[in-house]
Amino acid sequence: EQHVLIAITGQAAESGWAPYAWELPWVAGWYFQDKACWQRLTAAQESALAVALKLGDLAGLATANQHLGWLRFLLGDTVSAGHYLDEAINVARQLGDGRLRALAGLRRAYVLQAQDRVLEAMVQARQALQLYRTIGDQQGEAHALFAIGWLLLQLGDHQQAVHFSSRAVVACHGSSRLPATELRLTSYNRQLNTLR
């Protein structure tokens, strides 16, 4: 039913139900796992962004930019992805929305890593970790710790990579919403231990 969700998202953007245009992909985005879906979601989010701009809705701007940035990254356009994610971070900062700012920053870290800018990515990931801790979001904290571990692995610091990935697994224990992530992180941690 992916085509139905995409159609509803587009219809929401065009017919006065603007918040749904950026909220539906936020909720349903995990179910869109192939390139064709990402392209359709990108078109829907571009419509949502246009509506948010027209309405001057900062939450919509931040959310749509964050979605577009991640979708552009998944489609291989790291330059455009960086632009959208930077805009999402700036708007989320204006809103005072720490969770959205942390998510956009963490995604920005992955874009920077893909551009071989690992040290800059590390700065973004650590800022996201601090934001998640400030708002008490253990799920976000686990993801940020995982990202830091991954970036440390890219830098060749296996010992610290294991340390941060282990902390990510511990953070998962505190969040009942992350069983799949915990399994992934535990497996990742085992692989890292073989590199020590």
N, C-alpha and C positions, 0 to 999 in steps of 0.2 A: 504493500500500500504506500510505498514511498512517493509515487506520483501524486497520490491524493494529498499527502502532507505538503508537498511542494506547491500544488495548486492552491491549497487553502492558505498557505503563507503568502503567495502572490495576490490572492483575492483580498486578504486582510490588508495588504499594503495599498490596494487600489480602492477599497470601499469603506474607509473610515474606521477600521478596526486596527489602527496602526500598531499599538503595542504588541498585538499578536504576531505581527510581521517579523518582529525581532525576537519575541519570546518563544514561538513555536520551534524555530530551528535550534534554539538554546536547549530545549527539552528533548527534541527528537533527533538532534544531530548525531548522536551515537549510533543510530540505526542506518546512517548513510555512509556506507563503507566502500564505495567504488567511485572511480573517476567521473563517470557519467552523472552520478548523483551529486558529486561535489560541484560539477559545472552548473547543474540546475539549481542547487542551493545558492551558489554564488549569484546567479541572476536574481533569485528571490531576495537575497540580502542586499543587492544593489538597489532594488526597489524599496526595501525597508529603509535603507540609508537615505534615499531621496525623500521619503516621507518624513523621517526624523529631522532632516535638515529643514524641510518646509515648515514643520511644526515647532522647530527649535527645542525638541525634546532631547535633553542631554543624556538621559538614561538610554534612549533609543540610539542616539549617536554612538555612545560608548559601546553598547552591545553589538550593534550592526558592524561597527568598525572592527571590533574584536573578532566577530564571526568571519568577516571578509578577510581579515589578515590570516586567520588560520586556514581558511579554505584556499586562499592564494598560495599559502605555503604547501598545502597538500597537493596542489596542482603544479608545484615546481617554480612558482614565480616569487622568489625570495625578496626581490626589490619591492614589489608592490605589497607583499605581505608585511614587510618592515614598516612601510608607510602607514598602512591601516592600523597596525598594532601600536605604533607610536602615537597615532591620533587617539586610539582607544585609551591608552595610558594617560594622555593629557586630559581627555574629557573626564575619565574616571577620577583623576586628581581634583578637577574642578568640582565634581559631584561629592567628593569625600567618600567615594565607594571603594574601600580598601580591598574587598574581595574581587571586584571586577578589575581593579588596577593590578592586583597580584596575578590574576589569571592571564591578563594581557601581557604582563611583564614576563611571566614564565614562558608563555608562547613565544614572546620576542626572543627569549634566550635560545630557544630551539632554532629560530630563524638565524640568529647570529652564529650559532654553532655550525649550521649548514653553510654559512658563508665563510667558514674558517676563521671566525672572530671569537675564539673560545674564551679569551679573557674578558671581553665585553659581555659575553653570554653569562659568564660566572657572576659578574656584577648584577645583572638582571635577575638571575636565579636567587642570589642571596637577598636582594631587595624583596623579591616575592616571598621568600621564606620569612623574613622579618614581618612583612605585612600579614601573612597568614597567622603567624604567632600572635601578633597584636590583636587580631580579631577573634582568636581562639578557634580557627578552622583547622582541625587535625587532618582532615582529608587533604586540604590544600598543602598543609605542612609536609605530609608524606610525599606528595607529588614534587614539591620543591626540593626536598632532601634527595629524592631519587634523581632529579635533574642535576643537582650539584654533584652527586656521585658519578653520574654519566659523564659530566664535563671533566671531572677529575681524571676519569679513565682516559678521556681524549688527551689530557695533558700528561699521561703516563704516570700519575701518582696513584698507583694501585692500592696502597695502604689506606690513604685517605678516602679513596673511592669505596673501599669495603666499609670503612667507618661510617660514611654518610648513607650508604645503602642499608646498612644494619639499622641505623637510626630511622630510616624510612619504614622499615619493617616494624619497628617498635611503635612508630606513630600510627601505623595501620591498626595495631592492636587496640588503640584508643578510639578508633572510628569503626562503628558497626557497618558503615556503608561501603567498605572497601574490600570485601573478600577476594575478588578477582585480582585487584591490584596487589593485595598482600601476597597472593600466590606468585604473581609475576615478580615482585620484588624479592621474595625469598629465593626463587630460581636464579634471578640475576645475581643475588648476593653469593649464592653457591658458586656460580661461574667466576665471579671476581676472586673468590677465595682460592681458586685453582691457579690464578695468575700471581699470587703472592710469592 
